[in-house]
């Protein structure tokens, strides 16, 4: 598995989880040709980094550090475009300025949590999600959807409704989902269950949680981009 990287507390590590297999054509082509890779992390507070102790402990920052270690010869930029409290309507409204303006290679759209918490109409959510997905894909960028976290404040049937909408959209538009829901449920099934991933607010990740999300996502990205590349092109761990 992809090492968590950075300064986790002594004795803490990321649990071993199944690899997430995703397809990233634009990222693979850029890596093959040694072109700079720009990743936009789009989303709300858990992208912005609520609960992290410092900006370099957010998941986008940890992801950038991990990818630079795996791709030392390719410039990698990860732009944190998380805005706390936003639902899909507001996120879609800033796709032109916060995503397309940077001509990204890859967009990671973390979505679904605030829609659960704020009770956004599921049909409206599905429509806005589809609008955003279509606009991002039309730019030629790769896209990965990241679904909701499992936390004391985000549970039950409502979570399943919105995650199902994300999964359906992904299947329809043939884009991958990095299932944070599935990842966190795997953490819960560890023996003993993994602790310390969610902060005292019952919602946002701790530094360890962000690092472990980035570790699993980073491994999926590295694995996907490595398909078809010469072995020497990618640093393995």
Secondary structure by P-SEA (a helix, b strand, c coil): ccccccccccccccccccbbbbbbaaaaaaaaaccbbbbbbcccccccccccccccccaaaaaaaaaaaacccbbbbbbbbccccccaaaaaaacccccccccccbbbbbccaaaaaacccaaaaaaaaaaaaaaaaaacbbbbbbbbbbccccccaaaaaaaaaaaaaaaaaccccccaaaaaaaaaacccccccccccccccccaaaaaaaaaaaaaaaaaaaaccccccccccc
